[in-house]
């Protein structure tokens, strides 16, 4: 026998969980990209990291 109240609660919980996980995954993907955007690498820092030095 179908219990609509229980089925609705399970469906609502699954949908809510999907939204929470999707938001978390999108946030985790955007975070590193935003960090690179807001902190550009300067020439001096790039030269120091690659071992090149201006003489």
N, CA, C, O and CB atoms as a CASP TS submission, in Angstrom:
PFRMAT TS
TARGET T0000
AUTHOR 0000-0000-0000
METHOD Language model
MODEL 1
PARENT N/A
ATOM      1  N   UNK     1       0.840  -1.181   0.000  1.00  0.00           N
ATOM      2  CA  UNK     1       0.000   0.000   0.000  1.00  0.00           C
ATOM      3  C   UNK     1       0.890   1.252   0.000  1.00  0.00           C
ATOM      4  O   UNK     1       1.945   1.270   0.634  1.00  0.00           O
ATOM      5  CB  UNK     1      -0.958  -0.006   1.225  1.00  0.00           C
ATOM      6  N   UNK     2       0.469   2.259  -0.692  1.00  0.00           N
ATOM      7  CA  UNK     2       1.233   3.506  -0.814  1.00  0.00           C
ATOM      8  C   UNK     2       0.868   4.438   0.335  1.00  0.00           C
ATOM      9  O   UNK     2      -0.304   4.708   0.599  1.00  0.00           O
ATOM     10  CB  UNK     2       0.962   4.196  -2.185  1.00  0.00           C
ATOM     11  N   UNK     3       1.904   4.916   1.005  1.00  0.00           N
ATOM     12  CA  UNK     3       1.713   5.880   2.085  1.00  0.00           C
ATOM     13  C   UNK     3       2.176   7.233   1.559  1.00  0.00           C
ATOM     14  O   UNK     3       3.375   7.513   1.534  1.00  0.00           O
ATOM     15  CB  UNK     3       2.502   5.463   3.394  1.00  0.00           C
ATOM     16  N   UNK     4       1.234   8.070   1.140  1.00  0.00           N
ATOM     17  CA  UNK     4       1.574   9.328   0.479  1.00  0.00           C
ATOM     18  C   UNK     4       2.316  10.288   1.397  1.00  0.00           C
ATOM     19  O   UNK     4       3.188  11.027   0.941  1.00  0.00           O
ATOM     20  CB  UNK     4       0.323   9.990  -0.039  1.00  0.00           C
ATOM     21  N   UNK     5       1.985  10.287   2.678  1.00  0.00           N
ATOM     22  CA  UNK     5       2.649  11.209   3.608  1.00  0.00           C
ATOM     23  C   UNK     5       4.129  10.851   3.721  1.00  0.00           C
ATOM     24  O   UNK     5       4.985  11.734   3.659  1.00  0.00           O
ATOM     25  CB  UNK     5       1.971  11.167   5.008  1.00  0.00           C
ATOM     26  N   UNK     6       4.430   9.591   3.882  1.00  0.00           N
ATOM     27  CA  UNK     6       5.820   9.147   4.004  1.00  0.00           C
ATOM     28  C   UNK     6       6.582   9.352   2.698  1.00  0.00           C
ATOM     29  O   UNK     6       7.735   9.782   2.707  1.00  0.00           O
ATOM     30  CB  UNK     6       5.874   7.671   4.417  1.00  0.00           C
ATOM     31  N   UNK     7       5.934   9.045   1.581  1.00  0.00           N
ATOM     32  CA  UNK     7       6.577   9.218   0.277  1.00  0.00           C
ATOM     33  C   UNK     7       6.859  10.687  -0.001  1.00  0.00           C
ATOM     34  O   UNK     7       7.911  11.020  -0.547  1.00  0.00           O
ATOM     35  CB  UNK     7       5.700   8.632  -0.836  1.00  0.00           C
ATOM     36  N   UNK     8       5.943  11.565   0.364  1.00  0.00           N
ATOM     37  CA  UNK     8       6.145  12.991   0.147  1.00  0.00           C
ATOM     38  C   UNK     8       7.313  13.495   0.997  1.00  0.00           C
ATOM     39  O   UNK     8       8.122  14.293   0.523  1.00  0.00           O
ATOM     40  CB  UNK     8       4.858  13.775   0.475  1.00  0.00           C
ATOM     41  N   UNK     9       7.405  13.042   2.235  1.00  0.00           N
ATOM     42  CA  UNK     9       8.502  13.463   3.107  1.00  0.00           C
ATOM     43  C   UNK     9       9.849  13.003   2.560  1.00  0.00           C
ATOM     44  O   UNK     9      10.822  13.757   2.591  1.00  0.00           O
ATOM     45  CB  UNK     9       8.298  12.916   4.523  1.00  0.00           C
ATOM     46  N   UNK    10       9.908  11.791   2.069  1.00  0.00           N
ATOM     47  CA  UNK    10      11.157  11.280   1.480  1.00  0.00           C
ATOM     48  C   UNK    10      11.545  12.075   0.236  1.00  0.00           C
ATOM     49  O   UNK    10      12.712  12.415   0.041  1.00  0.00           O
ATOM     50  CB  UNK    10      11.013   9.787   1.123  1.00  0.00           C
ATOM     51  N   UNK    11      10.560  12.363  -0.593  1.00  0.00           N
ATOM     52  CA  UNK    11      10.827  13.126  -1.813  1.00  0.00           C
ATOM     53  C   UNK    11      11.294  14.539  -1.477  1.00  0.00           C
ATOM     54  O   UNK    11      12.254  15.034  -2.070  1.00  0.00           O
ATOM     55  CB  UNK    11       9.572  13.180  -2.699  1.00  0.00           C
ATOM     56  N   UNK    12      10.623  15.187  -0.534  1.00  0.00           N
ATOM     57  CA  UNK    12      11.006  16.542  -0.141  1.00  0.00           C
ATOM     58  C   UNK    12      12.416  16.548   0.446  1.00  0.00           C
ATOM     59  O   UNK    12      13.196  17.457   0.161  1.00  0.00           O
ATOM     60  CB  UNK    12      10.000  17.117   0.877  1.00  0.00           C
ATOM     61  N   UNK    13      12.751  15.555   1.255  1.00  0.00           N
ATOM     62  CA  UNK    13      14.091  15.461   1.840  1.00  0.00           C
ATOM     63  C   UNK    13      15.142  15.238   0.761  1.00  0.00           C
ATOM     64  O   UNK    13      16.221  15.828   0.812  1.00  0.00           O
ATOM     65  CB  UNK    13      14.149  14.327   2.872  1.00  0.00           C
ATOM     66  N   UNK    14      14.834  14.400  -0.204  1.00  0.00           N
ATOM     67  CA  UNK    14      15.780  14.145  -1.299  1.00  0.00           C
ATOM     68  C   UNK    14      16.000  15.394  -2.133  1.00  0.00           C
ATOM     69  O   UNK    14      17.133  15.681  -2.519  1.00  0.00           O
ATOM     70  CB  UNK    14      15.278  13.006  -2.190  1.00  0.00           C
ATOM     71  N   UNK    15      14.948  16.140  -2.421  1.00  0.00           N
ATOM     72  CA  UNK    15      15.078  17.372  -3.199  1.00  0.00           C
ATOM     73  C   UNK    15      15.895  18.400  -2.424  1.00  0.00           C
ATOM     74  O   UNK    15      16.775  19.048  -2.991  1.00  0.00           O
ATOM     75  CB  UNK    15      13.688  17.945  -3.551  1.00  0.00           C
ATOM     76  N   UNK    16      15.614  18.553  -1.145  1.00  0.00           N
ATOM     77  CA  UNK    16      16.364  19.498  -0.321  1.00  0.00           C
ATOM     78  C   UNK    16      17.840  19.098  -0.256  1.00  0.00           C
ATOM     79  O   UNK    16      18.719  19.954  -0.361  1.00  0.00           O
ATOM     80  CB  UNK    16      15.764  19.570   1.099  1.00  0.00           C
ATOM     81  N   UNK    17      18.107  17.835  -0.087  1.00  0.00           N
ATOM     82  CA  UNK    17      19.495  17.356  -0.062  1.00  0.00           C
ATOM     83  C   UNK    17      20.208  17.608  -1.380  1.00  0.00           C
ATOM     84  O   UNK    17      21.390  17.951  -1.393  1.00  0.00           O
ATOM     85  CB  UNK    17      19.533  15.871   0.261  1.00  0.00           C
ATOM     86  N   UNK    18      19.503  17.441  -2.481  1.00  0.00           N
ATOM     87  CA  UNK    18      20.079  17.701  -3.794  1.00  0.00           C
ATOM     88  C   UNK    18      20.468  19.162  -3.943  1.00  0.00           C
ATOM     89  O   UNK    18      21.546  19.471  -4.450  1.00  0.00           O
ATOM     90  CB  UNK    18      19.102  17.305  -4.893  1.00  0.00           C
ATOM     91  N   UNK    19      19.596  20.063  -3.503  1.00  0.00           N
ATOM     92  CA  UNK    19      19.914  21.495  -3.574  1.00  0.00           C
ATOM     93  C   UNK    19      21.110  21.850  -2.701  1.00  0.00           C
ATOM     94  O   UNK    19      21.966  22.636  -3.106  1.00  0.00           O
ATOM     95  CB  UNK    19      18.705  22.327  -3.156  1.00  0.00           C
ATOM     96  N   UNK    20      21.172  21.279  -1.512  1.00  0.00           N
ATOM     97  CA  UNK    20      22.293  21.565  -0.608  1.00  0.00           C
ATOM     98  C   UNK    20      23.607  21.067  -1.211  1.00  0.00           C
ATOM     99  O   UNK    20      24.602  21.792  -1.209  1.00  0.00           O
ATOM    100  CB  UNK    20      22.059  20.912   0.776  1.00  0.00           C
ATOM    101  N   UNK    21      23.617  19.849  -1.721  1.00  0.00           N
ATOM    102  CA  UNK    21      24.841  19.307  -2.310  1.00  0.00           C
ATOM    103  C   UNK    21      25.248  20.070  -3.566  1.00  0.00           C
ATOM    104  O   UNK    21      26.433  20.330  -3.777  1.00  0.00           O
ATOM    105  CB  UNK    21      24.657  17.832  -2.638  1.00  0.00           C
ATOM    106  N   UNK    22      24.283  20.427  -4.392  1.00  0.00           N
ATOM    107  CA  UNK    22      24.591  21.184  -5.608  1.00  0.00           C
ATOM    108  C   UNK    22      25.204  22.535  -5.260  1.00  0.00           C
ATOM    109  O   UNK    22      26.185  22.954  -5.874  1.00  0.00           O
ATOM    110  CB  UNK    22      23.324  21.380  -6.459  1.00  0.00           C
ATOM    111  N   UNK    23      24.627  23.213  -4.278  1.00  0.00           N
ATOM    112  CA  UNK    23      25.158  24.504  -3.848  1.00  0.00           C
ATOM    113  C   UNK    23      26.574  24.352  -3.316  1.00  0.00           C
ATOM    114  O   UNK    23      27.438  25.182  -3.600  1.00  0.00           O
ATOM    115  CB  UNK    23      24.256  25.130  -2.780  1.00  0.00           C
ATOM    116  N   UNK    24      26.815  23.306  -2.551  1.00  0.00           N
ATOM    117  CA  UNK    24      28.150  23.062  -2.005  1.00  0.00           C
ATOM    118  C   UNK    24      29.157  22.799  -3.112  1.00  0.00           C
ATOM    119  O   UNK    24      30.262  23.342  -3.082  1.00  0.00           O
ATOM    120  CB  UNK    24      28.123  21.882  -1.035  1.00  0.00           C
ATOM    121  N   UNK    25      28.799  21.983  -4.079  1.00  0.00           N
ATOM    122  CA  UNK    25      29.721  21.651  -5.163  1.00  0.00           C
ATOM    123  C   UNK    25      30.022  22.871  -6.032  1.00  0.00           C
ATOM    124  O   UNK    25      31.168  23.075  -6.433  1.00  0.00           O
ATOM    125  CB  UNK    25      29.144  20.527  -6.022  1.00  0.00           C
ATOM    126  N   UNK    26      29.015  23.672  -6.323  1.00  0.00           N
ATOM    127  CA  UNK    26      29.230  24.871  -7.129  1.00  0.00           C
ATOM    128  C   UNK    26      30.107  25.857  -6.372  1.00  0.00           C
ATOM    129  O   UNK    26      31.001  26.473  -6.953  1.00  0.00           O
ATOM    130  CB  UNK    26      27.885  25.526  -7.507  1.00  0.00           C
ATOM    131  N   UNK    27      29.856  26.007  -5.085  1.00  0.00           N
ATOM    132  CA  UNK    27      30.690  26.888  -4.272  1.00  0.00           C
ATOM    133  C   UNK    27      32.129  26.427  -4.207  1.00  0.00           C
ATOM    134  O   UNK    27      33.048  27.246  -4.233  1.00  0.00           O
ATOM    135  CB  UNK    27      30.133  26.987  -2.881  1.00  0.00           C
ATOM    136  N   UNK    28      32.334  25.130  -4.124  1.00  0.00           N
ATOM    137  CA  UNK    28      33.695  24.593  -4.085  1.00  0.00           C
ATOM    138  C   UNK    28      34.409  24.785  -5.419  1.00  0.00           C
ATOM    139  O   UNK    28      35.629  24.946  -5.450  1.00  0.00           O
ATOM    140  CB  UNK    28      33.669  23.111  -3.718  1.00  0.00           C
ATOM    141  N   UNK    29      33.668  24.770  -6.507  1.00  0.00           N
ATOM    142  CA  UNK    29      34.281  24.969  -7.820  1.00  0.00           C
ATOM    143  C   UNK    29      34.578  26.440  -8.085  1.00  0.00           C
ATOM    144  O   UNK    29      35.572  26.762  -8.736  1.00  0.00           O
ATOM    145  CB  UNK    29      33.372  24.420  -8.914  1.00  0.00           C
ATOM    146  N   UNK    30      33.735  27.328  -7.590  1.00  0.00           N
ATOM    147  CA  UNK    30      33.917  28.756  -7.849  1.00  0.00           C
ATOM    148  C   UNK    30      34.966  29.360  -6.925  1.00  0.00           C
ATOM    149  O   UNK    30      35.660  30.297  -7.320  1.00  0.00           O
ATOM    150  CB  UNK    30      32.593  29.496  -7.686  1.00  0.00           C
ATOM    151  N   UNK    31      35.098  28.852  -5.717  1.00  0.00           N
ATOM    152  CA  UNK    31      36.029  29.418  -4.744  1.00  0.00           C
ATOM    153  C   UNK    31      37.453  29.571  -5.250  1.00  0.00           C
ATOM    154  O   UNK    31      37.987  30.678  -5.194  1.00  0.00           O
ATOM    155  CB  UNK    31      36.042  28.575  -3.531  1.00  0.00           C
ATOM    156  N   UNK    32      38.096  28.519  -5.742  1.00  0.00           N
ATOM    157  CA  UNK    32      39.466  28.666  -6.246  1.00  0.00           C
ATOM    158  C   UNK    32      39.573  29.610  -7.443  1.00  0.00           C
ATOM    159  O   UNK    32      40.568  30.321  -7.579  1.00  0.00           O
ATOM    160  CB  UNK    32      40.012  27.315  -6.630  1.00  0.00           C
ATOM    161  N   UNK    33      38.573  29.626  -8.299  1.00  0.00           N
ATOM    162  CA  UNK    33      38.599  30.529  -9.453  1.00  0.00           C
ATOM    163  C   UNK    33      38.530  31.975  -8.996  1.00  0.00           C
ATOM    164  O   UNK    33      39.218  32.830  -9.554  1.00  0.00           O
ATOM    165  CB  UNK    33      37.439  30.220 -10.414  1.00  0.00           C
ATOM    166  N   UNK    34      37.721  32.262  -8.004  1.00  0.00           N
ATOM    167  CA  UNK    34      37.620  33.622  -7.477  1.00  0.00           C
ATOM    168  C   UNK    34      38.913  34.028  -6.777  1.00  0.00           C
ATOM    169  O   UNK    34      39.307  35.193  -6.841  1.00  0.00           O
ATOM    170  CB  UNK    34      36.433  33.737  -6.507  1.00  0.00           C
ATOM    171  N   UNK    35      39.576  33.089  -6.113  1.00  0.00           N
ATOM    172  CA  UNK    35      40.830  33.406  -5.430  1.00  0.00           C
ATOM    173  C   UNK    35      41.888  33.850  -6.437  1.00  0.00           C
ATOM    174  O   UNK    35      42.661  34.766  -6.155  1.00  0.00           O
ATOM    175  CB  UNK    35      41.333  32.189  -4.626  1.00  0.00           C
ATOM    176  N   UNK    36      41.932  33.218  -7.597  1.00  0.00           N
ATOM    177  CA  UNK    36      42.892  33.588  -8.636  1.00  0.00           C
ATOM    178  C   UNK    36      42.526  34.950  -9.227  1.00  0.00           C
ATOM    179  O   UNK    36      43.405  35.759  -9.522  1.00  0.00           O
ATOM    180  CB  UNK    36      42.939  32.509  -9.748  1.00  0.00           C
ATOM    181  N   UNK    37      41.229  35.198  -9.396  1.00  0.00           N
ATOM    182  CA  UNK    37      40.768  36.482  -9.933  1.00  0.00           C
ATOM    183  C   UNK    37      41.179  37.647  -9.046  1.00  0.00           C
ATOM    184  O   UNK    37      41.646  38.672  -9.543  1.00  0.00           O
ATOM    185  CB  UNK    37      39.256  36.472 -10.099  1.00  0.00           C
ATOM    186  N   UNK    38      41.011  37.498  -7.743  1.00  0.00           N
ATOM    187  CA  UNK    38      41.211  38.616  -6.836  1.00  0.00           C
ATOM    188  C   UNK    38      42.665  38.785  -6.420  1.00  0.00           C
ATOM    189  O   UNK    38      43.017  39.822  -5.858  1.00  0.00           O
ATOM    190  CB  UNK    38      40.358  38.440  -5.618  1.00  0.00           C
ATOM    191  N   UNK    39      43.514  37.808  -6.675  1.00  0.00           N
ATOM    192  CA  UNK    39      44.920  37.909  -6.301  1.00  0.00           C
ATOM    193  C   UNK    39      45.788  37.595  -7.516  1.00  0.00           C
ATOM    194  O   UNK    39      46.333  36.495  -7.613  1.00  0.00           O
ATOM    195  CB  UNK    39      45.252  36.953  -5.124  1.00  0.00           C
ATOM    196  N   UNK    40      45.924  38.545  -8.446  1.00  0.00           N
ATOM    197  CA  UNK    40      46.730  38.262  -9.635  1.00  0.00           C
ATOM    198  C   UNK    40      48.208  38.113  -9.284  1.00  0.00           C
ATOM    199  O   UNK    40      48.700  38.727  -8.337  1.00  0.00           O
ATOM    200  CB  UNK    40      46.549  39.371 -10.673  1.00  0.00           C
ATOM    201  N   UNK    41      48.891  37.307 -10.043  1.00  0.00           N
ATOM    202  CA  UNK    41      50.312  37.068  -9.814  1.00  0.00           C
ATOM    203  C   UNK    41      51.095  38.224 -10.420  1.00  0.00           C
ATOM    204  O   UNK    41      50.897  38.579 -11.582  1.00  0.00           O
ATOM    205  CB  UNK    41      50.766  35.701 -10.424  1.00  0.00           C
ATOM    206  N   UNK    42      51.978  38.803  -9.632  1.00  0.00           N
ATOM    207  CA  UNK    42      52.809  39.896 -10.133  1.00  0.00           C
ATOM    208  C   UNK    42      54.039  39.312 -10.825  1.00  0.00           C
ATOM    209  O   UNK    42      54.352  38.133 -10.666  1.00  0.00           O
ATOM    210  CB  UNK    42      53.227  40.856  -8.977  1.00  0.00           C
ATOM    211  N   UNK    43      54.726  40.149 -11.590  1.00  0.00           N
ATOM    212  CA  UNK    43      55.910  39.681 -12.306  1.00  0.00           C
ATOM    213  C   UNK    43      56.988  39.224 -11.322  1.00  0.00           C
ATOM    214  O   UNK    43      57.635  38.203 -11.555  1.00  0.00           O
ATOM    215  CB  UNK    43      56.459  40.790 -13.223  1.00  0.00           C
ATOM    216  N   UNK    44      57.188  39.952 -10.242  1.00  0.00           N
ATOM    217  CA  UNK    44      58.212  39.587  -9.255  1.00  0.00           C
ATOM    218  C   UNK    44      57.900  38.243  -8.608  1.00  0.00           C
ATOM    219  O   UNK    44      58.795  37.419  -8.415  1.00  0.00           O
ATOM    220  CB  UNK    44      58.327  40.673  -8.175  1.00  0.00           C
ATOM    221  N   UNK    45      56.657  38.026  -8.279  1.00  0.00           N
ATOM    222  CA  UNK    45      56.276  36.750  -7.674  1.00  0.00           C
ATOM    223  C   UNK    45      56.424  35.619  -8.679  1.00  0.00           C
ATOM    224  O   UNK    45      56.838  34.521  -8.310  1.00  0.00           O
ATOM    225  CB  UNK    45      54.833  36.806  -7.147  1.00  0.00           C
ATOM    226  N   UNK    46      56.095  35.865  -9.943  1.00  0.00           N
ATOM    227  CA  UNK    46      56.237  34.838 -10.967  1.00  0.00           C
ATOM    228  C   UNK    46      57.699  34.493 -11.184  1.00  0.00           C
ATOM    229  O   UNK    46      58.039  33.321 -11.346  1.00  0.00           O
ATOM    230  CB  UNK    46      55.602  35.295 -12.279  1.00  0.00           C
ATOM    231  N   UNK    47      58.577  35.503 -11.191  1.00  0.00           N
ATOM    232  CA  UNK    47      59.999  35.262 -11.382  1.00  0.00           C
ATOM    233  C   UNK    47      60.589  34.489 -10.213  1.00  0.00           C
ATOM    234  O   UNK    47      61.460  33.638 -10.396  1.00  0.00           O
ATOM    235  CB  UNK    47      60.738  36.578 -11.564  1.00  0.00           C
ATOM    236  N   UNK    48      60.114  34.786  -9.025  1.00  0.00           N
ATOM    237  CA  UNK    48      60.618  34.095  -7.836  1.00  0.00           C
ATOM    238  C   UNK    48      60.190  32.623  -7.855  1.00  0.00           C
ATOM    239  O   UNK    48      60.959  31.747  -7.458  1.00  0.00           O
ATOM    240  CB  UNK    48      60.107  34.790  -6.545  1.00  0.00           C
ATOM    241  N   UNK    49      58.979  32.357  -8.312  1.00  0.00           N
ATOM    242  CA  UNK    49      58.485  30.986  -8.323  1.00  0.00           C
ATOM    243  C   UNK    49      59.121  30.151  -9.423  1.00  0.00           C
ATOM    244  O   UNK    49      59.230  28.935  -9.266  1.00  0.00           O
ATOM    245  CB  UNK    49      56.988  30.980  -8.482  1.00  0.00           C
ATOM    246  N   UNK    50      59.542  30.750 -10.525  1.00  0.00           N
ATOM    247  CA  UNK    50      60.108  29.983 -11.631  1.00  0.00           C
ATOM    248  C   UNK    50      61.630  29.939 -11.592  1.00  0.00           C
ATOM    249  O   UNK    50      62.244  29.202 -12.364  1.00  0.00           O
ATOM    250  CB  UNK    50      59.653  30.566 -12.947  1.00  0.00           C
ATOM    251  N   UNK    51      62.245  30.710 -10.710  1.00  0.00           N
ATOM    252  CA  UNK    51      63.686  30.701 -10.611  1.00  0.00           C
ATOM    253  C   UNK    51      64.368  31.724 -11.490  1.00  0.00           C
ATOM    254  O   UNK    51      65.596  31.811 -11.477  1.00  0.00           O
ATOM    255  CB  UNK    51      64.189  29.365 -10.943  1.00  0.00           C
ATOM    256  N   UNK    52      63.616  32.507 -12.257  1.00  0.00           N
ATOM    257  CA  UNK    52      64.190  33.547 -13.092  1.00  0.00           C
ATOM    258  C   UNK    52      64.437  34.798 -12.257  1.00  0.00           C
ATOM    259  O   UNK    52      63.596  35.196 -11.451  1.00  0.00           O
ATOM    260  CB  UNK    52      63.268  33.860 -14.286  1.00  0.00           C
ATOM    261  N   UNK    53      65.578  35.401 -12.454  1.00  0.00           N
ATOM    262  CA  UNK    53      65.925  36.603 -11.701  1.00  0.00           C
ATOM    263  C   UNK    53      66.368  37.674 -12.676  1.00  0.00           C
ATOM    264  O   UNK    53      67.138  37.401 -13.597  1.00  0.00           O
ATOM    265  CB  UNK    53      67.036  36.315 -10.651  1.00  0.00           C
ATOM    266  N   UNK    54      65.885  38.892 -12.480  1.00  0.00           N
ATOM    267  CA  UNK    54      66.358  40.003 -13.306  1.00  0.00           C
ATOM    268  C   UNK    54      67.765  40.389 -12.891  1.00  0.00           C
ATOM    269  O   UNK    54      68.013  40.639 -11.711  1.00  0.00           O
ATOM    270  CB  UNK    54      65.411  41.217 -13.195  1.00  0.00           C
ATOM    271  N   UNK    55      68.694  40.442 -13.842  1.00  0.00           N
ATOM    272  CA  UNK    55      70.075  40.780 -13.491  1.00  0.00           C
ATOM    273  C   UNK    55      70.343  42.254 -13.679  1.00  0.00           C
ATOM    274  O   UNK    55      71.457  42.715 -13.431  1.00  0.00           O
ATOM    275  CB  UNK    55      71.052  39.969 -14.324  1.00  0.00           C
TER
END
